[in-house]
């Protein structure tokens, strides 16, 4: 009776050690390295301690009683569990992190939906009484439209809804694209025309990997009465003459 239990224990221990080592190697590049190291060490320690206990239990007994045999089988189970426990714990941690990320993502989406709805109501109200946006309001509105660029799923995605809202605001004369707005970057607070400020901050630095939404906004602002004769607008005029080539995901490049 002792020999089969010893052989079984050694086989289970070998498999458990293999599983722990594979678990650590499979997660070698994950940032939480110290935490994974602790999980692996706990798994190895559990396998080692339970194996030692079975060896002591078997070698010290001339004959295994049913109680000792049952205890040995329990320890073998502990050894097997030690090999899979790190992976199970890590899976639970990842599931919890994924759930948290999904909840945070949904909160951001809900917040943006509310913001877009508020802007829609405001634009409709202003269009009805011909009340233009103040310069900083106009910038905040355009910034909201730009932030919709990553929300392009569905038959009528928020990105398309936002662009349509911008078209309506421009058509109603609610945005003066030539009004001066201050820079919104710490290193470049220089006031510029709204359309040039958007170009300077959102288009010019990344024209080779440009968000499609930002480029559509830039084209609408330029067509919305922008004074393209300004000397500072020359780079924009040159970019407007280029072709937007579709790139990866939601990006384009100007060729």
N, C-alpha and C positions, 0 to 999 in steps of 0.2 A: 504493500500500500504506500510505503514511504517513497519508493522510487518513482512511481507514476506522478505523485504530487510534486516531487522535486523537479522532475522533467517539465511538467506543466508550468510550474512556477518560473523556471528559468526561461522557458519559451515566451511566456507572457511578459516577463521582465525585459527580454530582448526586444520584443515588439513595442513595448511601452517606451523604452529608451529611444528606439528608432522613431517613434511617433513624435516624441518631444523634440528630438534633434531636427526632424523634418519641419515641425511647427516653427521652430526658431529660424531655420533657413528660409522658409517660405515668407517670413515676415522680417527679413533682414534689413530692408530699407525703410521700414516704418519708423516714424519719428519717436514713438514711445519706446525706444530701445531698452531703457532701464526697467520699465514696467514689464516688458516681455521677457527680459532676462530673469526677473524674479519669478515670473510664471513658470519658465522653463526649469529653473532651479528647484522650485517647489515640486514640480512634476517628477524630476529626477530623484529628489530626496524621498518623495513618497514611494517611488518604485524601489529605491534602494532599501529603505527601512522595512517595507513589507516583505521584500525578498529575504532580508536578513532574519526577520522574525520567522518566516516559514522554514528557513534552514535550521535555525535554532530549535524550532518546534519538532522538526523531523529527526535531526541528528541526536537529540537528547532522549528521544523516546525509542525504546526497543520495539514497541508496537503502538500504532496509532489507534487510540480509542475513537469512537464516533464523535465525541466532543472535540478532540484534537483535530480530527480530519475536517470537521465542519469549520473549525476556526481557521485551518489552513486554507480551505476554499474561500472563506471570507477575505483572508489576506491576499489571495490570488486575485480576487475581485478588486481589492484596493489597488493592487499593482496595475491591473488593466485600466482602472479609472484614472490613475496617475498619468497614464500615457495620453489620455484623451481630454483630461480636464483643462489643460492650458488652452487648447483649441476651442473648447466649449465656452470658457470664460471670455476669451478674446472675441468670439462670435457674438456673445451677448453685449459686450462693450461696444462693438461696432454697430450692432443693431440699435443700441441706445443712442449712439452718436448720430446715426443716420436719422433716427426719429427726431432728434433735436434739430438737426439741420433742416429737415423737411418742415418742421413747425416754424422755425425762424424764416425759412423761405416763404411759407404761406403768409406769415405776418407781414413780410415786406411786400408781397404781392397785394395783399388786402390794403395796406397803407397806400401803395401807389394807386390802386383802383379808386380809393377815396379821394386822393389828391387830384387825379384826372377828372373825376366827377365834379369836384369843386371848381376846377378850372373851366370845365365845360359849362357849368351853370353861370360862372362869372362872365365868360366870353359871350354867352347868349344874352345875359342881362345888359352887358356893355354895348353889344351890337344893336340892341333894341333902342338905346338912347344915344348912340354914337359917342360913347365915353371911352377914349383911348386909355391904354395902360400907361402908368408912369414908367420912366426908364428902368428902375430896378424891378418893378413888377414884370415888365416885358422880359427882362433877363431871366427872372425866376421862372416865368412861363416857358421860355425857350429851353431852359435847363431841364424842366420837367419833360418836355417833348423829347429831348435828347435821351433822358434816362429810360424812355420807353423802348429804346432800340434793342434791348435784350429780351423784350417780351414780344416775341414774334410767332407764337404758336397759336393755331386755331384758324378758322375760316376768316375771322375779322379780328386779328390780334391787336392788342393795345398799341403796338408800334404804328400800325396803319391808322388806328383811331386818332392817335396823337397827331400824326402828320396832317390828317384831314382837319383836325381842330386848328392847327396852325394855319392851314390854307384859309379857313373861314375867318380867322382873326386878321390875317393880312388883307383879305378881300374886303373886310369891313372897315379897314383903316384903323384898327385898334393898336397897331404896332408901328412906330416910327423907327425903321431900321437904321436911320441916320442919326438918331439921338445918341448923345454920348453917355457911355456907361463906364464906370471904373473897372480896372483889371481885377480879376478875382484870384490871381496868383500872387503869393507874397513877394516874389522877386520881380513882378511886373504889374504894379498897380496903375499903370498909365491909362488914363481915360481914352477911349476910342469910340467911334461909331459902333452901334450894337452889332452890325453885321461884320465889321472888321474885328471887333473883340471876339466874336464867336470864331471867326476864321483863325485869329492868332492863338486862341487857347485850345480849340478843339479840332482844327483841321491841319494847319500848317505843320505842327510838330510831328504829325503821324500820317502824312499824306500817302506814304507807301503801304501802310496797314491801317486804313481809315474805316471807322465804323460806318456802315451803310446809312444808318439813321442820321448821323451827323452830316454826311454829305448831302442827303436829301434836304435836311434843314438848311444847309448852306445855300443850296440852289434856290430854295424858296425865298430865303432872305435876300439873295442877290436879285431875284426877279421881282421882289416886293418894293421896288423903288430905291434900291441902294445906289448911292453915288459912286459908281465904278470909275469915274474920271479922277478920283483922288489918287495922288501919287502912291499912297500907302496901299491902295487897292490893286496895284499892278500885279503882284504875285497871285492874288485871287483871280484876276481876269485871266492870267495865264493858265491857272488850274481849271477854270471853268471851260477853257477851250480843249482840255484833255478828255480822254475817254476813261470812264470808270470801269475798270476790269474787275469782275467778281473774283473774290479771293476766298479763303476758308471761312466757313461759318457765316457770320454777319458782317464781314469786312469786304472792302474794295480797295483797289490801288489805282492811282491816277497815272495813266500812261499817255 
